[in-house]
């Protein structure tokens, strides 16, 4: 049984864990989406999930990456994959961002404890207070099947998502 990272207003984010490796169970979590609704990773069992950590709403590279996902959402839907985009912004900022850009997927607020889920995935930068550009593709059983963490300032490649999703087979 996995332990969920709880979003409690009880202190700063935990220490940054190592990045989960391909073959590991994905750390479970519950975060509020842009509407304030709870989203729990384990509720997606039986379906693939693409978790996209990004530094901040309304920033240039992040907007480009998420708009590319928005514009190619059929790629993810065809792989029966839910997209969960996660940043340390509040649910209020996430909602304004989703509305402005027309995102049809959940934007999750890893706001408090600040960066706790990003820390559990090894992609929180405590010096800058933001999540790094980490992507985790998780299969229907909750196993990590693809991981990439890009250096600051370097956008992710949509073609890599396509290849990784195709490798999941007929889930």
N, C-alpha and C positions, 0 to 999 in steps of 0.2 A: 504494500500500500504506500502510495506516495504522500509526502507531506506538502501541503499547500503553503505557499508564502502568503502570509496574512497581511492585509493592509490595515494595520491598526495605528492609531495616532499615539504611539507610545515610544517614540524616539527615532534616532537616525537609522538609516539603512544598515543592514548587517555587512560584515566584511565581504569583499568580492570573492566569490567562489571561482574555481577553474571553469573554463568554457566546457560545456558538455560535449563529449565526443560522439561521433557516429557510432551507433550501437547502444548508447546509454538511454535510459528512460529519461524523458524530458521532465525537468522539475515542474511540478504542478503549481498553479497560482490562481488567484482570483483578483481581478482588477475591475474598476468601473469603466464602462465605455463612455463615449461622448454624450450619452443620454443619462448617465448615472446608473445604468443597469449593470448588475454584476455579471462578469464573464469569467467562467472557470475553465481552464484548459481541459481538465479531465472530462468535462461535459461533451467534448468533441470526440471522445473515443468512438471508433467505428468510422471515422472520417479523417482525412489528412488535414494538417494544419500548417500554415506558413506563418511563422512569427517573425516580424520585421521590426527590430529595434532601430529607432532613429533619434538623432540628437534633440531637435526642437521643431515644433510646429512653426510654419510660416518661414522657415529658412530655405535658402535657395536649392541646395543639393537635395535636401529632404523632400521638398515639394516636387522636384523633378522625378525623383525615384517613386514617390507615391502616386503621382499622376501617370507614370508609366504603368504601374500596377493597375490603376483605375482604367486606363485605356486598353488594357489587355486582360481584364478580369475573366474573360472566357477561358483563357489559358488555365487559370486556377480552378474555375468551375468545372471544366472538362476533366480535371484530375481529382474531382470531389475534394477540393482543398479550400478550407476557410482561411481567409487572410486576417491576421490580427496584427495591427501596427501599434507599437508601444513606444511611448516617450515619457519623459519625466514631467511633461506639462500637465496642468490640471484638466479635469473633465470639461471645464468651461472653455479653456483654450482649444481643447480637442474638438469640441462641438463647433466653435466658430470656424476652425480650420476645415473640418469636414464639410460644413455648409458652403464655405467659400470655394472649395475645390471640387465639390460634388463627389466625395468619396462614398462608395456604396459598401464599405466594409467597416468593421469596428476599429476605432482608434481608442486605445486603452491608456488610462492615466496611471502611470507609475509614480504618482506624485508624493504620497506619504505612506509609510516611511519612504523618504525620498530615494528613488532608485532601487528599492528592495528587490524587485523582480529582475531588473537588469543585473543587479549584483548576483542573484542566484544563477544567472546565465553567464556570469563572468564578463559582462560587457558594460559595466558601469565604470565610469572614470570619475573617481572621487575628487580629483583635483579640479576638474571643470564642472562637476555636478551634472553631467549628462551621460546618456547612454551612447555607446559607440554604435557604428553601423554593423550590427550583427543580424544575420538571418539564420533561422533554424527551420528546416522542413521536418515535420514529425509525421510518422505514418499513423494509420488507423489504430494501431496497438499502443501508441504513445512512445514509440522509439524514435530517437533522432536519426534521420537518414541523410541529412545534408547540413553542413555548417560552413558559414563564411563570416569572417569579421574583417571588414575593410579598414584600411588606415584612414585617419581623419582627412576629410576633404576628397576622398575617392568614392564615387558612386558605385553602386552594385550593378551588375550586368544582368538584364532580364533574360538573356539567352541561357545563363547558368540556371535560372529557375526552371526554364523549359526543359533542360536536360535532366535536372534533378527530379522534377515531377514525373517525367517520362519513365525514369528509373524505378518509380514506385510500383509500376505494373497496374493491374486492374483492381485497385482497391475501391 
